[in-house]
Amino acid sequence: MASLKDQLSGLVYSTEKGALCPQCSESVDACICAELDDQSRLEGLDGIVRIRRETSGRKGKGVTTITGIPVPEAELKALSKKLKKTCGTGGALKDGVIEIQGDHREKLKAVLEKDGFTVKLAGG
């Protein structure tokens, strides 16, 4: 791990470029870190969408999580909105995982298969 001096010694602002990205040290406008993260996420997927029901860490409230969707982040947001609207519930998109409130595994499986994805029901 880098020392505190090394962590704090990086350039934060440049009069030529303006605000700088802490990861790649490029200007915020020219930063491609988000695109690289999205590409690495897509490369790590096997093409199978997994739907599971989770309650851990949610005080007993069940949510349906959808992982492994092989689409870019922008399309993932649109798909998340479509799925939430289909189920008539709320939800969230966190780190490439779509969370839908409640147990809607069968309904989501039908919708995703209709869109051309390979879907598996994972977990119990």
Secondary structure, 3 states (H helix, E strand, C coil): CCCHHHHHCCCCEECCCEEECCCCCCEHHHCCHHHHHHHHHHHCCCCEEEEEEECCCCCCCCEEEEECCCCCHHHHHHHHHHHHHHHCCCEEEECCEEEEECCCHHHHHHHHHHCCCEEEECCC
